[in-house]
Amino acid sequence: MASNKPRIAAVLLSLSAAGFAAWQSHEGFTSNAVIPTKGDVPTIGHGSTRYEDGTPVKMGDTITRTRAAELALNLANQDCKRMALTIASVPLTQTEFDVYCNFTGQYGIANWRGSSMVKYLLRGDHVMACKSLLLYKYAAGYDCSTPGNTRCYGSWTRQVERYNTCIGEQ
């Protein structure tokens, strides 16, 4: 059954305030660069792995809460614009757009471009695009969906939340 929720071409959308707030909530805040999960890269602030100019975060970097929010918003907007260009004419709800921006912010534009989500969205199959979110459950080769793991279970629960939000739009 197709959704009766209003959809707009992806290229005309931008990350909503609610979408950004969800990002900040999931990422939390660290004033010092950390490696959040085994096999990951240094992260600072609200999950930023790079600065606006593309310079990677390095261990030893520090950031204020205000600068962290600014950096996260700037990077999210960059990521969302890149993501939207890959599916420019695909109609999405604002919530779907926010979910895919959130995914791209965590997994990167290269993973987004190569994902089955893009393929399904370009075909107009929003349900299968949502289901494809659940394929991203590995961190450094480890299955994060393994119940009870303390290594990356939060990454898996975040994917499940994205899926539930996305499928709720259908």
C-alpha positions as CSV (number, residue, x, y, z in Angstrom):
1,M,0.0,0.0,0.0
2,A,1.4,3.4,-1.0
3,S,1.7,6.1,1.6
4,N,-0.6,9.1,1.3
5,K,2.0,11.3,3.1
6,P,3.2,14.2,1.0
7,R,6.5,13.6,-0.8
8,I,8.8,16.1,-2.4
9,A,11.7,15.6,-4.7
10,A,14.8,14.8,-2.6
11,V,16.8,17.6,-4.1
12,L,14.3,20.2,-2.8
13,L,14.5,18.9,0.8
14,S,17.0,19.7,3.6
15,L,17.6,18.3,7.0
16,S,14.9,19.3,9.4
17,A,15.5,20.6,13.0
18,A,14.0,17.3,14.3
19,G,16.3,15.3,12.1
20,F,19.3,17.2,13.4
21,A,18.2,16.9,17.0
22,A,17.9,13.1,16.5
23,W,21.5,13.1,15.2
24,Q,22.8,15.0,18.2
25,S,20.8,12.8,20.6
26,H,22.2,9.5,19.1
27,E,25.8,10.8,18.9
28,G,25.9,12.4,22.3
29,F,28.9,14.7,23.0
30,T,32.6,14.3,23.5
31,S,34.9,17.2,24.0
32,N,37.9,15.1,23.2
33,A,38.4,12.9,20.2
34,V,37.6,9.3,20.8
35,I,37.3,6.1,18.8
36,P,33.7,5.1,19.5
37,T,33.8,1.5,18.4
38,K,36.6,-0.9,17.6
39,G,37.9,-0.4,14.1
40,D,36.3,3.1,13.8
41,V,38.1,6.4,13.2
42,P,38.6,9.3,15.6
43,T,35.3,11.1,16.4
44,I,34.7,14.4,18.2
45,G,31.7,16.5,19.3
46,H,28.5,15.0,18.0
47,G,30.1,12.2,16.0
48,S,32.1,14.3,13.6
49,T,35.0,12.4,11.9
50,R,36.2,15.4,9.9
51,Y,36.0,19.1,9.8
52,E,34.2,21.2,7.2
53,D,37.3,21.4,5.0
54,G,37.7,17.6,5.0
55,T,40.5,17.5,7.4
56,P,40.1,14.3,9.5
57,V,39.7,14.5,13.3
58,K,42.8,13.3,15.1
59,M,43.2,11.9,18.5
60,G,44.1,14.8,20.8
61,D,41.7,17.2,19.2
62,T,39.3,19.0,21.5
63,I,36.1,20.9,20.9
64,T,33.6,23.0,22.7
65,R,29.9,22.1,22.9
66,T,29.0,25.2,20.8
67,R,31.6,24.4,18.1
68,A,30.6,20.7,18.1
69,A,26.9,21.7,17.3
70,E,28.1,24.0,14.5
71,L,30.4,21.4,13.1
72,A,27.8,18.7,13.2
73,L,25.2,20.9,11.5
74,N,27.6,22.0,8.8
75,L,28.7,18.4,8.1
76,A,25.1,17.1,8.2
77,N,24.0,19.7,5.6
78,Q,27.0,18.8,3.4
79,D,26.2,15.1,3.7
80,C,22.5,15.7,3.0
81,K,23.1,17.7,-0.1
82,R,25.4,15.0,-1.5
83,M,22.9,12.3,-0.6
84,A,20.0,14.3,-2.2
85,L,21.9,14.7,-5.5
86,T,22.1,10.9,-5.9
87,I,18.3,10.6,-5.8
88,A,17.4,14.1,-6.9
89,S,14.0,13.5,-8.4
90,V,12.9,10.7,-6.0
91,P,10.0,11.9,-3.9
92,L,10.5,11.5,-0.2
93,T,8.7,12.6,3.0
94,Q,10.7,14.8,5.2
95,T,11.0,12.0,7.7
96,E,12.4,9.6,5.0
97,F,14.9,12.3,4.0
98,D,16.0,12.8,7.6
99,V,16.5,9.0,8.0
100,Y,18.7,8.8,4.9
101,C,20.7,11.9,5.9
102,N,21.2,10.3,9.3
103,F,22.4,7.1,7.6
104,T,24.8,9.0,5.3
105,G,26.2,11.0,8.2
106,Q,27.1,7.8,10.1
107,Y,28.1,5.5,7.2
108,G,29.4,8.1,4.7
109,I,28.5,9.1,1.2
110,A,30.4,6.3,-0.5
111,N,28.4,3.7,1.5
112,W,25.2,5.6,0.6
113,R,26.0,5.7,-3.1
114,G,26.8,2.0,-3.2
115,S,23.8,1.0,-1.2
116,S,20.7,-0.9,-2.3
117,M,18.7,1.9,-0.7
118,V,19.7,4.2,-3.7
119,K,18.8,1.5,-6.2
120,Y,15.4,0.9,-4.6
121,L,14.6,4.5,-4.2
122,L,15.4,5.2,-7.9
123,R,13.0,2.4,-8.8
124,G,10.3,3.9,-6.5
125,D,10.4,1.0,-4.0
126,H,10.4,2.8,-0.7
127,V,9.6,-0.3,1.4
128,M,12.6,-2.2,0.1
129,A,14.8,0.9,0.6
130,C,13.7,1.0,4.2
131,K,14.4,-2.8,4.6
132,S,17.9,-2.2,3.1
133,L,18.8,-0.2,6.2
134,L,19.0,-3.4,8.1
135,L,21.8,-4.7,5.9
136,Y,24.1,-2.3,7.6
137,K,24.9,-4.1,10.8
138,Y,28.6,-4.6,10.8
139,A,31.5,-2.6,12.3
140,A,35.0,-3.7,11.5
141,G,33.6,-7.1,10.3
142,Y,31.7,-7.7,13.6
143,D,27.9,-8.3,13.5
144,C,26.5,-5.6,15.7
145,S,23.1,-7.2,15.8
146,T,24.5,-9.9,18.0
147,P,22.4,-9.7,21.2
148,G,24.2,-8.5,24.3
149,N,27.4,-7.4,22.6
150,T,29.0,-4.4,24.2
151,R,31.2,-3.6,21.1
152,C,28.7,-1.9,18.8
153,Y,25.1,-2.9,19.8
154,G,24.1,0.8,19.8
155,S,24.9,1.0,16.1
156,W,22.5,-1.9,15.5
157,T,19.7,-0.4,17.6
158,R,20.2,2.8,15.7
159,Q,19.7,1.0,12.4
160,V,16.5,-0.7,13.8
161,E,15.2,2.7,14.8
162,R,16.0,4.2,11.4
163,Y,14.2,1.2,9.8
164,N,11.1,1.6,12.1
165,T,10.9,5.3,11.4
166,C,11.3,4.8,7.6
167,I,8.8,1.9,7.4
168,G,6.4,4.0,9.4
169,E,6.3,6.5,6.6
170,Q,5.1,3.8,4.1
